[in-house]
Amino acid sequence: MVASAFETEHHELELRLSDEEIDLADLAWWLDEPLADLSALGFFHISRLAATHVTVALSGQGADELFGGYRKHVAASLCGAIPRPIASVAGSIAVRGPRRFRRAGRTLRAASAAERVLAMSGKLAPSLRDELVRGQLAELDGDSALRSIEALAAGVSADPLAETLFLDAQLALPDDMLHYFDRTSMAHSLEVRVPFLDHHLVEFSARIPSRYKVRRLVGKRVLREAARGHVPDRVLTKPKAGFFRGSVDSWLRHQAGGALADWLLAPNPRFGEFVDPNFVRSLVRRHLNGDKHVDPQLLLSILMLEVWLSAYVPRALSQRPPSLDVIRLAG
């Protein structure tokens, strides 16, 4: 539809859930870090396709974080619209209700921007953490993520949506999305530019009131209106479709005899120093048996940690340059 509207050449790339064309060890090598975002796998393939035609590409990365395009931004907007005492009571009721309402309940009940971000995006509840972690990690209090976010949020005072967008710009963008964009595209010598993150536009968007970003449960309102007449209306009204993130559950199921068996179900996984292998195996079995209480994103996080520890670290250490002797220059 978009290609027809602009008379451009359109390319389709289809990946199978069981596709093993790129090894996770290679993906971890390009990423440099144990990044648990399946979108990196998709962007690796898209970058390879684009690199056969161009050397520079444009991306819309950053628009969601500037103008409120995610469900968590809608949730933050609701927190700002509901009086604090009512939100606290509603949140307390929700966390005791059905599981699907508990995340929303924790978000409503959060007393600070940092707590709200963890309520919306955190993957490890205290009870699950107690069963999962081991060794020196188990000796910690489990609040390091909260303290890190609180340090970033220090001195920031705004409505809940503005606070959430600010923290996304400090965390989600540089540590996740821009990270894998840069690494996987440069793996194919493709430069990807992000015009939404031009500093003039970022500064301008920060001054736009939150009510113009998320309104009546619709995100990116101001951006949609700015684009009206320039792109087909269907683009402005269609439901948001996440890039690969919604496929984590299905992808893991199709990798039961592949990545899961090779890495998470290995007899002596490297992550065993930090995470209980027996408990991880039970999580894998429950997930494959259809248990909806197992978060597939948590399994992906442990999977990428294992790939990084078992494949990336030994390879990186083996390629370290020899230490340079100190050269003394005689005067």
Backbone torsions as a table, in degrees:
resi	resn	phi	psi	omega
1	MET	NA	-46.7	-179.8
2	VAL	-68.0	-41.5	179.1
3	ALA	-62.1	-38.1	178.7
4	SER	-67.2	-40.2	-178.4
5	ALA	-65.2	-35.7	-176.4
6	PHE	-105.4	1.7	-179.9
7	GLU	54.3	48.6	178.0
8	THR	-110.1	164.8	179.4
9	GLU	-86.9	125.4	-174.5
10	HIS	-105.5	139.6	177.5
11	HIS	-123.3	140.3	175.8
12	GLU	-114.6	139.2	177.0
13	LEU	-127.9	119.9	-177.9
14	GLU	-112.9	126.9	178.1
15	LEU	-115.8	135.3	176.6
16	ARG	-83.5	147.8	179.5
17	LEU	-61.3	-28.3	-179.6
18	SER	-94.1	7.2	-177.3
19	ASP	-63.5	128.3	178.3
20	GLU	-119.6	29.9	-176.1
21	GLU	-63.3	-33.0	174.1
22	ILE	-114.9	128.4	179.9
23	ASP	-76.4	141.6	179.9
24	LEU	-61.6	-29.8	177.6
25	ALA	-64.1	-38.7	177.1
26	ASP	-68.1	-40.2	178.8
27	LEU	-61.3	-45.0	178.9
28	ALA	-62.1	-34.3	179.7
29	TRP	-64.1	-43.3	180.0
30	TRP	-71.2	-32.9	-178.0
31	LEU	-76.0	-27.1	-179.6
32	ASP	74.4	-22.2	-176.4
33	GLU	-130.0	158.3	177.9
34	PRO	-76.6	70.8	-175.4
35	LEU	-85.5	121.7	-175.7
36	ALA	-99.9	69.9	177.6
37	ASP	-138.6	109.2	-177.1
38	LEU	-64.2	-18.3	176.9
39	SER	-59.6	-27.1	178.3
40	ALA	-60.8	-36.5	178.7
41	LEU	-65.0	-44.4	179.0
42	GLY	-66.0	-41.5	-177.9
43	PHE	-70.1	-28.5	175.2
44	PHE	-60.0	-46.4	-178.9
45	HIS	-69.4	-40.6	178.8
46	ILE	-64.1	-39.7	179.2
47	SER	-64.4	-38.6	178.3
48	ARG	-63.7	-42.0	178.1
49	LEU	-64.0	-47.1	-178.4
50	ALA	-62.1	-36.7	-176.7
51	ALA	-66.9	-16.2	176.2
52	THR	-77.8	-10.9	-177.3
53	HIS	-119.6	-36.4	-174.1
54	VAL	-137.7	167.9	176.1
55	THR	-110.1	-16.0	178.8
56	VAL	-133.4	138.0	179.8
57	ALA	-135.3	159.2	177.0
58	LEU	-107.6	146.6	179.4
59	SER	-132.6	152.7	177.3
60	GLY	-89.5	12.9	-177.7
61	GLN	-57.4	136.6	177.7
62	GLY	106.3	-20.4	-177.6
63	ALA	-64.0	-41.1	179.8
64	ASP	-63.6	-39.8	-177.2
65	GLU	-75.2	-22.0	178.1
66	LEU	-86.4	-37.9	-169.2
67	PHE	-117.1	4.1	174.9
68	GLY	80.6	68.9	-175.2
69	GLY	-104.2	-3.5	-175.9
70	TYR	-105.9	163.5	178.3
71	ARG	-59.9	-35.3	179.7
72	LYS	-64.7	-27.6	177.9
73	HIS	-73.3	-36.4	174.1
74	VAL	-63.6	-42.3	178.5
75	ALA	-61.6	-42.2	179.1
76	ALA	-64.9	-36.9	177.9
77	SER	-63.5	-40.4	177.7
78	LEU	-64.1	-38.3	178.0
79	CYS	-60.6	-34.8	179.3
80	GLY	-75.8	-22.6	-177.5
81	ALA	-88.6	-22.1	-177.1
82	ILE	-96.9	129.4	177.6
83	PRO	-53.6	141.3	-174.1
84	ARG	-53.3	-47.7	-179.4
85	PRO	-60.9	-40.0	179.8
86	ILE	-67.9	-42.1	179.5
87	ALA	-61.5	-40.1	-179.7
88	SER	-64.0	-44.7	179.4
89	VAL	-65.5	-45.7	179.5
90	ALA	-61.8	-39.4	178.8
91	GLY	-65.1	-40.9	179.7
92	SER	-63.8	-35.7	178.0
93	ILE	-70.9	-42.0	-176.1
94	ALA	-65.5	-38.0	-177.4
95	VAL	-69.0	-14.9	176.9
96	ARG	-98.0	-1.5	-177.6
97	GLY	-94.6	-159.2	179.1
98	PRO	-55.5	151.6	-173.6
99	ARG	-57.5	-36.1	-175.3
100	ARG	-66.9	-16.0	179.9
101	PHE	-98.7	-6.6	-171.7
102	ARG	-70.1	-38.5	179.2
103	ARG	-63.1	-42.9	177.7
104	ALA	-63.0	-38.0	178.9
105	GLY	-64.1	-44.0	178.4
106	ARG	-63.6	-36.1	178.9
107	THR	-65.0	-45.2	179.9
108	LEU	-65.5	-33.4	-175.5
109	ARG	-84.0	-13.7	-175.8
110	ALA	-58.4	137.0	-176.0
111	ALA	-94.6	-9.4	-178.2
112	SER	-146.0	168.3	179.3
113	ALA	-62.3	-40.3	-179.7
114	ALA	-64.7	-44.6	178.4
115	GLU	-63.7	-35.5	-179.1
116	ARG	-66.8	-42.1	179.5
117	VAL	-62.3	-43.6	179.1
118	LEU	-67.4	-36.2	178.5
119	ALA	-64.7	-35.7	-177.7
120	MET	-82.7	-31.5	-170.7
121	SER	-121.8	-11.1	-177.3
122	GLY	-66.8	149.0	-177.4
123	LYS	-115.2	-7.5	-170.7
124	LEU	-126.5	98.4	176.1
125	ALA	-69.2	151.8	-178.4
126	PRO	-52.8	-41.9	-178.9
127	SER	-64.6	-39.5	179.0
128	LEU	-70.7	-37.7	178.8
129	ARG	-60.7	-41.2	-179.2
130	ASP	-60.9	-34.4	-179.8
131	GLU	-82.2	-27.3	-170.5
132	LEU	-88.8	-48.2	-171.5
133	VAL	-82.6	159.0	-179.3
134	ARG	-150.8	177.2	177.5
135	GLY	64.2	-146.9	-178.1
136	GLN	-63.7	-28.0	179.0
137	LEU	-64.5	-35.6	-179.9
138	ALA	-70.0	-20.1	-179.3
139	GLU	-79.4	-13.8	179.4
140	LEU	-80.5	164.8	-174.6
141	ASP	-84.2	-8.4	177.2
142	GLY	82.8	5.1	-176.6
143	ASP	-107.4	16.3	-177.1
144	SER	-64.7	-38.2	178.9
145	ALA	-63.2	-43.4	179.6
146	LEU	-61.3	-44.1	-179.3
147	ARG	-65.4	-37.8	179.4
148	SER	-64.3	-42.4	-180.0
149	ILE	-70.2	-38.7	178.1
150	GLU	-61.0	-36.4	178.9
151	ALA	-65.2	-38.0	178.3
152	LEU	-71.0	-33.4	-176.6
153	ALA	-85.6	-4.8	-176.8
154	ALA	-59.1	128.2	178.3
155	GLY	86.5	-6.0	179.5
156	VAL	-90.2	124.2	179.4
157	SER	-134.7	108.5	-178.0
158	ALA	-156.9	-175.4	176.1
159	ASP	-72.5	161.0	-174.7
160	PRO	-54.4	-39.4	-179.9
161	LEU	-66.6	-46.0	179.9
162	ALA	-61.9	-39.9	177.9
163	GLU	-63.6	-42.2	-178.8
164	THR	-65.7	-42.6	178.6
165	LEU	-63.7	-39.5	177.9
166	PHE	-61.2	-45.1	-178.9
167	LEU	-69.3	-33.6	174.9
168	ASP	-60.0	-39.4	-180.0
169	ALA	-67.5	-23.1	178.9
170	GLN	-91.9	-24.6	-172.2
171	LEU	-117.6	-70.8	-171.8
172	ALA	-60.0	-42.3	-177.7
173	LEU	-67.9	-60.6	-175.5
174	PRO	-70.8	-33.8	-173.2
175	ASP	-90.0	-11.9	-178.9
176	ASP	-128.6	-76.6	-168.4
177	MET	-65.7	-51.4	179.2
178	LEU	-66.8	-28.7	178.8
179	HIS	-63.8	-55.0	-176.9
180	TYR	-72.6	-28.9	174.9
181	PHE	-57.6	-49.5	-176.2
182	ASP	-67.1	-46.4	-174.8
183	ARG	-68.4	-47.1	-175.0
184	THR	-74.1	-30.0	177.1
185	SER	-73.2	-42.0	179.3
186	MET	-70.7	-16.9	172.6
187	ALA	-61.3	-22.9	178.7
188	HIS	-114.7	17.8	-179.9
189	SER	56.4	35.9	177.2
190	LEU	-106.3	126.8	176.1
191	GLU	-93.6	124.8	-179.9
192	VAL	-111.5	119.4	-179.7
193	ARG	-96.6	148.9	-176.7
194	VAL	-123.6	83.9	-175.1
195	PRO	-62.3	-26.8	177.7
196	PHE	-63.9	-21.0	-177.2
197	LEU	-100.3	16.3	168.0
198	ASP	-57.2	132.9	-169.8
199	HIS	-62.6	-28.1	177.4
200	HIS	-65.9	-41.6	179.8
201	LEU	-70.1	-37.8	177.9
202	VAL	-62.2	-45.8	179.9
203	GLU	-64.6	-39.3	179.1
204	PHE	-65.8	-44.3	-177.7
205	SER	-64.4	-31.5	179.9
206	ALA	-65.8	-20.9	-179.0
207	ARG	-93.6	-5.0	179.2
208	ILE	-78.6	126.5	179.8
209	PRO	-57.7	145.9	-176.6
210	SER	-59.0	-30.8	-176.4
211	ARG	-65.6	-17.8	177.3
212	TYR	-91.9	-7.4	180.0
213	LYS	-95.1	-50.7	176.1
214	VAL	-122.8	124.8	-178.5
215	ARG	-147.2	129.2	179.6
216	ARG	54.2	45.3	176.1
217	LEU	67.8	14.2	178.0
218	VAL	-113.0	124.9	-178.9
219	GLY	-90.6	165.6	177.6
220	LYS	54.9	38.2	-175.6
221	ARG	-60.4	-46.5	-177.4
222	VAL	-65.0	-35.9	178.6
223	LEU	-70.3	-38.6	177.4
224	ARG	-61.2	-43.1	-178.9
225	GLU	-69.2	-36.4	178.7
226	ALA	-66.0	-31.3	-177.9
227	ALA	-87.3	-11.2	-177.1
228	ARG	-62.1	131.0	-177.6
229	GLY	92.6	-16.6	178.8
230	HIS	-100.5	-28.0	177.2
231	VAL	-126.7	160.0	178.7
232	PRO	-57.3	143.5	-179.3
233	ASP	-57.5	-31.8	-179.4
234	ARG	-58.8	-33.5	178.4
235	VAL	-64.5	-34.1	-175.6
236	LEU	-80.7	-20.3	-173.5
237	THR	-113.8	-13.0	-176.2
238	LYS	-69.6	150.4	177.6
239	PRO	-61.2	146.6	179.1
240	LYS	-69.6	134.7	177.2
241	ALA	-118.6	117.0	-179.8
242	GLY	-66.1	149.0	-179.5
243	PHE	-87.2	96.5	175.3
244	PHE	76.0	-26.7	-176.4
245	ARG	-60.5	-35.7	179.0
246	GLY	-72.1	-7.0	-177.6
247	SER	-99.7	0.9	-175.8
248	VAL	-58.2	-45.9	-178.9
249	ASP	-58.1	-53.5	-178.3
250	SER	-65.4	-39.4	-179.5
251	TRP	-61.9	-44.0	179.3
252	LEU	-62.1	-39.6	179.0
253	ARG	-63.6	-39.6	179.6
254	HIS	-75.4	-12.1	178.8
255	GLN	-99.6	15.8	-177.4
256	ALA	-57.0	-38.3	179.4
257	GLY	-97.0	4.9	-178.8
258	GLY	-116.9	-102.2	-174.2
259	ALA	-61.1	-41.5	-178.6
260	LEU	-62.9	-45.1	-179.2
261	ALA	-67.7	-40.2	-175.9
262	ASP	-70.1	-36.0	-172.1
263	TRP	-110.7	-54.1	-174.5
264	LEU	-77.2	-28.5	-177.4
265	LEU	-102.4	13.7	178.0
266	ALA	-62.4	148.5	-176.9
267	PRO	-58.1	-42.4	-177.5
268	ASN	-130.9	74.2	-177.5
269	PRO	-67.8	148.3	179.3
270	ARG	-65.3	-30.1	-178.6
271	PHE	-68.9	-7.2	-179.0
272	GLY	-59.9	-19.2	177.5
273	GLU	-69.9	-25.2	-175.3
274	PHE	-116.2	-29.6	-171.8
275	VAL	-128.9	140.1	-177.3
276	ASP	-70.1	111.7	-178.1
277	PRO	-61.3	-37.3	-179.3
278	ASN	-64.8	-39.2	179.1
279	PHE	-69.0	-36.9	177.6
280	VAL	-64.0	-42.3	178.1
281	ARG	-61.3	-38.1	178.4
282	SER	-66.8	-36.5	176.7
283	LEU	-64.5	-41.1	179.1
284	VAL	-63.1	-46.7	179.8
285	ARG	-61.0	-43.9	-180.0
286	ARG	-63.6	-40.2	179.4
287	HIS	-64.6	-44.7	-179.3
288	LEU	-67.3	-23.2	177.8
289	ASN	-88.0	4.8	175.2
290	GLY	91.1	15.0	179.4
291	ASP	-70.7	112.0	-177.8
292	LYS	-74.3	-8.2	179.7
293	HIS	-81.7	-9.5	178.7
294	VAL	-91.0	123.5	-178.8
295	ASP	-80.2	113.5	-179.3
296	PRO	-61.7	-28.5	179.3
297	GLN	-67.1	-32.0	176.1
298	LEU	-66.2	-43.4	177.6
299	LEU	-62.3	-40.7	178.2
300	LEU	-62.6	-37.8	179.3
301	SER	-62.7	-45.0	180.0
302	ILE	-68.6	-37.2	178.1
303	LEU	-60.0	-48.8	-178.1
304	MET	-70.1	-29.2	173.9
305	LEU	-63.3	-44.4	179.9
306	GLU	-65.2	-43.0	178.4
307	VAL	-60.2	-42.7	-179.0
308	TRP	-65.6	-43.9	-178.9
309	LEU	-69.1	-40.2	-173.6
310	SER	-85.3	-31.2	-174.6
311	ALA	-111.9	-49.7	-174.7
312	TYR	-68.6	-51.0	-173.5
313	VAL	-59.7	-49.9	178.0
314	PRO	-60.4	-39.4	-179.7
315	ARG	-66.4	-41.9	179.7
316	ALA	-64.8	-42.4	-179.3
317	LEU	-66.9	-33.3	-179.6
318	SER	-71.2	-19.5	-177.3
319	GLN	-104.7	11.6	177.7
320	ARG	-65.4	136.4	177.2
321	PRO	-68.6	148.5	178.1
322	PRO	-61.8	147.9	-179.7
323	SER	-63.9	141.6	-178.1
324	LEU	-85.7	135.2	175.1
325	ASP	-71.5	145.4	177.1
326	VAL	-69.8	126.0	-178.7
327	ILE	-98.6	119.5	179.0
328	ARG	-97.9	121.6	179.6
329	LEU	-95.8	125.0	179.3
330	ALA	-77.7	136.2	-179.4
331	GLY	-76.5	NA	NA
